[in-house]
Amino acid sequence: MNDNDLFVNQKHVPRLGRGYKRYMNHNGMLKEFLLGPLSSKIVDKKLIWFKLEDLPKYLQVSLKDKALTIEEIRLYSDKKERIQEFYDLDGTRIYVTDSTEIMPIVGNFLPHDGVCAYTVVVRNNKITLKPILSSPHWSDIFAGNTEYGINVFCLASDLSSKQREDFQDEIIELKDALDFLEQNRRKLN
């Protein structure tokens, strides 16, 4: 396959016989897909693509504006990833991005009830937050005496304006969390 090859999603193509090769989008990589009675019912049609040049000429002309390169398909599938979101104490929806402000709890802040605690994880090669659902006692979290150790944060948007002022130097962005954790791990060892 060539990077300049164009592909059309199955949703734009009328029913074609078995003679046409189908490709399946596996995380931005297109692999040949064998159509079978069971697979045609299970696989999401949005993941199946046809190579434009394999289609009949009359279809190629009408579908050219809907065709994408492999790189464009990759970008298309990345946009489809679900955006992680949480609600802060005010009920405001917070979309978690690299620039989301978080505050380390361990040794800094003994949160009051209602403030949610999160741990930083790497998921699909992206740094993100995972809520801590099992509620250890806040004093254990503050002391770092939980399974999460120092990897416990709260959303900076959950802090009052006074707390934000008091802890201004401690607030970091999510993209800096791994560096922060590594530096503090070295200090503890």
BELVENSUL-V927375 format. One record per pair of residues at least 12 apart in sequence whose ideal C-beta (glycine too) atoms are under 8 Angstrom apart, sorted by the first residue. I is the first residue (numbers start at 1). J is the second residue. D is the distance in Angstrom with one decimal. If there is no record, write none. Layout:
i:j:d
I:J:D
I:J:D
This chain:
i:j:d
1:30:6.8
1:70:7.2
3:69:6.6
3:70:5.9
3:71:6.8
4:69:6.4
5:51:6.1
5:52:7.5
5:53:7.3
5:69:7.0
5:70:6.9
6:51:7.5
6:52:4.1
6:53:7.4
6:64:7.5
6:67:3.7
6:68:6.8
6:69:6.3
7:23:6.6
7:30:6.7
7:49:4.2
7:50:6.5
7:51:5.8
7:52:6.4
7:67:6.3
7:68:5.9
7:69:7.6
7:70:7.3
7:73:6.4
8:49:6.6
8:50:5.2
8:52:5.6
8:55:7.1
8:63:4.9
8:66:5.7
8:67:5.1
8:68:7.8
9:46:6.5
9:48:7.3
9:49:5.7
9:66:7.3
9:68:7.8
10:22:7.3
10:45:4.9
10:46:7.6
10:48:4.1
10:49:6.8
10:50:6.7
11:45:5.9
11:46:6.3
12:63:5.9
12:66:4.9
13:50:5.5
13:55:7.1
13:59:7.0
13:63:7.1
14:59:7.9
16:50:7.4
16:55:7.7
18:35:6.2
20:50:6.1
20:54:5.8
20:55:6.9
21:50:7.4
21:51:6.5
21:54:5.8
22:34:7.9
22:35:5.9
22:48:5.3
22:49:7.2
22:50:6.3
23:48:7.2
23:49:4.7
23:50:7.3
23:51:6.8
24:43:7.0
24:47:5.5
24:48:5.9
24:49:7.4
25:47:4.8
25:48:7.7
25:49:6.3
25:73:6.1
25:77:6.0
27:77:6.9
28:70:7.5
28:73:6.3
28:74:3.4
28:77:5.4
28:78:7.4
29:70:8.0
30:49:6.1
30:70:6.2
30:73:6.9
33:48:6.1
49:73:7.0
52:64:7.0
52:67:4.7
81:124:7.4
83:95:5.5
83:96:7.6
84:96:4.3
84:128:5.5
84:129:7.0
86:116:7.2
86:118:8.0
86:129:7.3
86:131:7.3
86:155:6.9
88:155:5.5
88:157:4.5
88:158:5.1
89:114:5.8
89:115:6.8
89:157:7.9
89:158:4.9
90:157:7.7
92:157:6.9
94:155:6.1
94:157:6.0
96:128:5.9
96:129:5.6
96:174:6.8
97:174:7.2
98:127:7.1
98:173:6.6
98:174:5.7
98:175:3.8
99:173:5.2
99:174:7.1
99:175:6.9
100:129:7.6
100:155:7.3
100:173:6.8
100:174:4.6
101:155:7.4
101:156:3.6
101:157:7.1
101:171:5.3
101:172:7.3
101:173:6.0
101:174:7.9
102:118:7.2
102:120:7.9
102:129:7.3
102:153:4.1
102:154:6.8
102:155:6.2
102:156:6.0
102:171:7.2
102:172:6.2
102:173:7.5
102:174:5.8
102:177:6.7
103:153:6.1
103:154:5.4
103:155:7.7
103:156:5.2
103:159:6.5
103:167:5.9
103:170:5.8
103:171:5.1
103:172:7.6
104:150:7.1
104:152:7.2
104:153:5.7
104:170:6.1
104:172:7.3
104:180:7.0
105:117:6.3
105:141:5.8
105:142:6.4
105:152:4.6
105:153:6.2
105:154:5.8
106:141:6.9
106:142:6.5
106:143:7.4
106:144:4.3
106:149:7.5
106:150:4.6
106:152:5.6
107:142:7.0
107:143:7.9
107:144:6.9
107:150:7.8
108:167:6.3
108:170:5.2
109:142:7.4
109:154:7.2
109:163:7.3
109:167:6.3
109:170:7.7
110:138:5.9
110:139:7.0
110:142:4.7
111:138:6.1
111:154:5.9
111:158:7.9
115:154:5.2
115:158:5.0
116:131:6.0
116:132:7.7
116:154:6.6
116:155:7.2
116:158:7.0
117:131:7.5
117:132:4.4
117:141:6.1
117:152:5.4
117:153:7.3
117:154:6.0
118:130:6.3
118:131:5.6
118:132:6.4
118:152:7.4
118:153:5.2
118:154:6.8
118:155:7.3
119:132:5.8
119:148:4.9
119:151:4.9
119:152:6.1
119:153:7.3
120:151:5.7
120:153:6.5
120:174:7.2
120:177:4.4
120:178:7.0
120:181:6.9
122:178:7.7
127:174:5.8
127:175:6.4
127:177:6.1
127:178:6.3
128:174:7.5
129:153:7.2
129:174:7.0
132:148:6.6
132:152:6.9
150:181:6.5
150:184:5.3
150:185:7.3
150:188:7.5
151:181:5.8
153:177:7.1
156:171:4.9
